[in-house]
């Protein structure tokens, strides 16, 4: 299985613009820029690679956990995962340092201990977490 996306960039870093298109069509010539990536904390001026990475990580983790919960005989009613990807300026430019996942889960019939074990297993086992092995991945999971 392979998935793809295309990014087209025009101009220099600070004043250039780009467009991202995904294979699924979920993004089609969706704009991104230096401002969207490094200056606009509101996220309203376009997407950026870190936002897309956060979406991929949250989605992958939730899917992996749903599988483990179903295997346990306690399928989730709802898993609300949020990933925050942190970028920091370093002397060589910028580095992604962390992806912090928070989870609110509605899982009927599961005890806290088993839930915590399965959530940790999903954090470590989802393919995106594995791909992010060079950074810190944290998890704050709670039953609601």
C-alpha positions as CSV (number, residue, x, y, z in Angstrom):
1,X,0.0,0.0,0.0
2,X,1.3,3.4,-0.9
3,X,-0.2,6.9,-0.4
4,X,0.9,10.1,-2.0
5,X,0.6,13.8,-1.8
6,X,2.1,16.6,-4.0
7,X,3.5,19.9,-2.8
8,X,4.2,22.7,-5.3
9,X,6.2,25.7,-4.0
10,X,6.8,29.0,-5.8
11,X,9.2,31.7,-4.6
12,X,11.6,32.0,-1.7
13,X,10.9,30.7,1.7
14,X,9.7,33.8,3.5
15,X,7.5,35.3,0.7
16,X,6.8,32.2,-1.4
17,X,3.6,30.2,-1.5
18,X,2.7,26.6,-1.9
19,X,-0.2,24.3,-2.6
20,X,-0.7,20.7,-1.3
21,X,-2.8,18.1,-3.1
22,X,-3.5,14.7,-1.6
23,X,-4.3,11.4,-3.4
24,X,-7.7,11.2,-1.8
25,X,-8.6,14.7,-2.8
26,X,-9.2,15.8,0.8
27,X,-6.8,18.6,0.0
28,X,-6.7,20.0,-3.5
29,X,-4.3,22.8,-4.2
30,X,-4.6,23.7,-0.5
31,X,-2.4,26.7,0.3
32,X,0.5,26.8,2.7
33,X,3.1,29.4,3.4
34,X,5.9,30.5,5.7
35,X,3.4,32.6,7.6
36,X,1.0,29.7,8.0
37,X,3.9,27.5,9.2
38,X,5.9,29.8,11.5
39,X,4.0,33.0,12.3
40,X,0.2,32.5,12.4
41,X,-0.6,30.6,15.6
42,X,-4.3,30.9,14.9
43,X,-3.9,28.5,12.0
44,X,-6.2,30.6,9.8
45,X,-3.8,31.5,7.0
46,X,-3.4,28.0,5.6
47,X,-2.1,24.6,6.5
48,X,1.5,23.5,7.2
49,X,3.5,20.3,7.3
50,X,3.3,20.1,11.2
51,X,-0.5,20.5,11.2
52,X,-0.8,17.7,8.6
53,X,1.6,15.5,10.7
54,X,-0.6,16.2,13.8
55,X,-3.7,15.1,11.9
56,X,-2.0,12.0,10.7
57,X,-0.7,11.1,14.2
58,X,-4.1,11.7,15.9
59,X,-5.9,9.7,13.3
60,X,-3.5,6.8,13.3
61,X,-3.4,6.5,17.1
62,X,-7.2,6.5,17.3
63,X,-7.5,3.8,14.7
64,X,-4.9,1.7,16.4
65,X,-6.5,2.1,19.8
66,X,-9.9,1.2,18.4
67,X,-8.5,-2.1,17.1
68,X,-7.0,-3.0,20.5
69,X,-10.2,-2.1,22.3
70,X,-12.3,-4.2,20.0
71,X,-9.8,-7.1,20.4
72,X,-10.3,-6.7,24.2
73,X,-14.0,-7.1,23.8
74,X,-14.6,-3.4,24.8
75,X,-15.1,-1.5,21.6
76,X,-15.0,2.3,21.9
77,X,-18.1,4.4,21.6
78,X,-16.0,7.4,20.8
79,X,-12.3,8.2,20.8
80,X,-11.4,11.9,20.5
81,X,-7.7,12.2,19.9
82,X,-5.8,15.4,19.6
83,X,-2.1,15.6,18.6
84,X,0.0,18.8,19.1
85,X,3.2,18.8,17.1
86,X,5.8,21.2,18.6
87,X,8.3,23.0,16.4
88,X,11.3,24.8,17.9
89,X,13.9,27.1,16.5
90,X,17.4,25.8,16.8
91,X,20.7,27.2,15.5
92,X,20.3,25.3,12.2
93,X,16.7,26.4,11.6
94,X,13.7,24.6,13.0
95,X,13.1,21.1,14.3
96,X,10.0,19.1,15.2
97,X,10.6,18.1,18.8
98,X,7.4,16.5,20.1
99,X,4.0,15.1,19.3
100,X,1.7,15.3,22.4
101,X,-1.5,13.2,22.1
102,X,-4.4,13.8,24.4
103,X,-7.4,11.5,24.3
104,X,-10.9,11.5,25.7
105,X,-12.4,8.1,25.3
106,X,-15.9,6.7,25.8
107,X,-15.3,3.0,26.3
108,X,-18.2,1.1,28.0
109,X,-17.2,-1.8,30.3
110,X,-13.4,-1.2,30.5
111,X,-11.4,-0.6,33.7
112,X,-8.9,2.2,34.0
113,X,-5.9,-0.2,34.2
114,X,-6.7,-2.1,31.0
115,X,-7.6,1.2,29.2
116,X,-4.2,2.7,30.1
117,X,-2.3,-0.3,29.0
118,X,-4.1,-0.5,25.6
119,X,-3.7,3.3,25.1
120,X,0.0,3.1,25.8
121,X,0.3,0.1,23.4
122,X,-1.5,2.1,20.7
123,X,0.8,5.1,21.2
124,X,3.8,3.0,20.7
125,X,2.4,0.7,18.0
126,X,0.7,3.0,15.6
127,X,2.7,3.3,12.3
128,X,2.9,7.1,12.6
129,X,4.3,6.9,16.1
130,X,6.9,4.5,14.9
131,X,7.8,6.8,12.0
132,X,8.2,9.6,14.6
133,X,10.9,7.7,16.5
134,X,13.3,10.6,16.4
135,X,11.0,12.8,18.6
136,X,9.3,12.6,21.9
137,X,5.7,11.2,21.7
138,X,3.6,11.7,24.8
139,X,0.1,10.5,25.7
140,X,-2.5,11.9,28.2
141,X,-5.5,9.5,28.0
142,X,-8.6,9.6,30.1
143,X,-12.0,7.9,30.1
144,X,-15.0,10.2,30.0
